[in-house]
Amino acid sequence: MALWAVHGNGRRLLRDSVVSSEERLSWPLTIGFGVQHLLAMFGTTTLVPLLTGFPVATTLLLSGVGTLLFLVITRNRVPSYLGSSVAFVVPMSAAVSEVGAGPAALLGGIMVVGLVVLAFGVAVKALGVRLLETAMPPVVTGAIVLMIGLSLAPQSVSSFDQQRVPAALTLGTVVLLTVISRGMAGRAAVLIGVLVGWLYAAGMGQLVPERVAELAAAPWIGFPEMITPQVHVSVVPFVLPLAIVLVAEHVAHLKAVAAVSGRDLDPYVGDALIGGGLATMLSGSAGGSAVSSYAANIGVMAATRVYSTASCFVAALSAIVLSFSPKLAALINTVPMGVLGGATLVLFGMLALVGVRIWLDARVDFADPVNLAVLGTAVIAGVGDLTLSVGDLRITGLVWGSIGIVIVYPLLRNLADLRNVP
C-alpha cells in the first residue's frame, strides 16, 4: 500500500482544492513544495546552533532525522517540520554565563526537556484528549498561535530592513502570486519569491561576500561532528521551563494546521508530543539543538493549502543530504536575510491570523474579563519579548507568556467560575 495517494492527476490543482496529509502531487511538484519548506526553516535552524555553540551540520542532520521520526510516530497524519527552537537561545546563554555550562552540559539539559515533553505526550495518549481540552482549550491554543506569529514579526522586519529592494521584490512576488494566481504558481509563491529576490541580489552584487567565499571554499562532502551529552543538575533549572513552551508550540501548531486544513487532528496530539519529545532527546544526544514544529512551515502550508506529509518528508531528506554536503548547504546560505525576511513577513502574518481564526471558530467571549486580562497580557509580553529576571535566570517573553497562558489562565478561569456560582 502506498504511503500517499496521488491527489487528482498529480499535476494540476484547482484554486480552492486542498491536498491532505495522506495525499501527494507528482514527485517533481512534491519536491518543489519540499524545497519551500526547506527554505522556510533553513535560516533559523542554522542560526540557533551558531548562537549556542553547537555544530550547524549536526543540528541540520538531526532536525531532518527528528522530522522523519515525528512523521513515523504520528502515522503520516500530522504535517510538520521540526527545526531548532529559538526559545532555547537565551536560557542556554544564561546557563553558560552563570554556571559555566559547556556544550555537553547544555545537550544534557536539552535531553531532559525532551524527556518531559515525551512524558506529557504519554499522559495525553493514556488519558485521552480530554486532558488536552482541559489544559489547552481553544482560547489558550489560539492565543499561543497568535503570540508565536506576532513574536516573530521583529525578526522578519529586521531581516527585511537589511536589504529592502530584494526583500520587497520577494514580498511583492509572494503576495501577488498568492492573490492572483489560480494555478501552481500561487501554490509555489514562496519558492518563486525567494528565487526572484535571490536572483536580483546576485545580479546586483548584493550577496554577502563572506557567504559567497564560504560557498567557493566549501567541500562537496563532509561529516557532521557528534558531541556526547552530560546531564548536569545545575543546568536543568535554566531550561526546564522550556518544556512547557515546546508542549505549547507543538499543540498550538497542530491546532493551527487543523484550523486551516479543516481536519480534526486532536487524536494525534499525544503522538505529536511523543514524536517531538523523542526528536528533541535524539537531537540532544548527539550535538544538535532542541527542536520544535516550525511556525514558518505552518505558514507555508497555510499559503499553499498543501498539507502533504510527503513535502515534509522531502524537506527532511534534503536537510539530511545538506548536512553531509557543506557545498549545497553553503549555496542555500547565500540567500540574503532580506529575501528571507520578505517571505517570512507573509508567512508569520498568516500564522498569527490562524490564531484569530481558532478564536472565531470557538466563539471565544472577549467581553469576559479573564480572557481580556490574561490573554492580552500574555500575548503582549510574548510579542514585546518582555524579559524577566528571577535571580540569575532570565525568562523571555515567549517563555513566560506561554507559561502564563497554559498555567495561569485555567487557574483564574476556575476562580472566576467559582465566584459566579450562586
C-alpha positions, 0 to 999 in steps of 0.5 A: 500500500502506498504511503500517499495517494496521488491527489487528482492527476498529480499535476494540476490543482484547482484554486480552492482544492486542498491536498491532505496529509495522506495525499501527494502531487507528482514527485517533481511538484512534491519536491518543489513544495519540499524545497519551500519548506526547506527554505522556510526553516533553513535560516533559523535552524542554522542560526540557533546552533551558531548562537549556542555553540553547537555544530550547524551540520549536526543540528541540520542532520538531526532536525531532518532525522527528528522530522522523519521520526515525528512523521513515523510516530504520528502515522503520516497524519500530522504535517510538520517540520521540526527545526531548532527552537529559538526559545532555547537561545537565551536560557542556554546563554544564561546557563553558560554565563552563570554556571559555566555550562559547556556544550555537553552540559547544555545537550544534557539539559536539552535531553531532559526537556525532551524527556518531559515533553515525551512524558506529557505526550504519554499522559495525553495518549493514556488519558485521552484528549480530554486532558488536552481540552482541559489544559489547552482549550481553544482560547489558550491554543489560539492565543499561543498561535497568535503570540508565536506569529506576532513574536516573530514579526521583529525578526522578519522586519529586521531581516527585511530592513537589511536589504529592502529592494530584494526583500520587497521584490520577494514580498511583492512576488509572494503576495501577488502570486498568492492573490492572483494566481489560480494555478501552481504558481500561487501554490509555489509563491514562496519558492518563486519569491525567494528565487526572484529576490535571490536572483536580483541580489546576485545580479546586483552584487548584493550577496554577502561576500563572506557567504559567497567565499564560504560557498567557493571554499566549501567541500562537496562532502563532509561529516557532521561532528557528534558531541556526547551529552552530560546531564548536569543538575545545575543546568536543568533549572535554566531550561526546564521551563522550556518544556512547557513552551515546546508542549505549547508550540507543538499543540498550538501548531497542530491546532493551527494546521487543523484550523486551516486544513479543516481536519480534526487532528486532536487524536494525534496530539499525544503522538505529536508530543511523543514524536517531538519529545523523542526528536528533541532527546535524539537531537540532544544526544548527539550535538544538535539543538532542541527542536520544535514544529516550525511556525514558518512551515505552518505558514507555508502550508497555510499559503499553499493549502498543501498539507502533504506529509510527503513535502515534509518528508522531502524537506527532511531528506534534503536537510539530511543530504545538506548536512553531509554536503557543506557545498549545497548547504553553503549555496542555500546560505547565500540567500540574503536575510532580506529575501528571507525576511520578505517571505517570512513577513507573509508567512508569520502574518498568516500564522498569527491570523490562524490564531484569530481564526481558532478564536472565531471558530470557538466563539471565544467571549472577549467581553469576559474579563479573564480572557481580556486580562490574561490573554492580552497580557500574555500575548503582549509580553510574548510579542514585546519579548518582555524579559524577566529576571528571577535571580540569575535566570532570565525568562523571555517573553515567549517563555513566560507568556506561554507559561502564563497562558497554559498555567495561569489562565485555567487557574483564574478561569476556575476562580472566576467560575467559582465566584459566579456560582450562586 
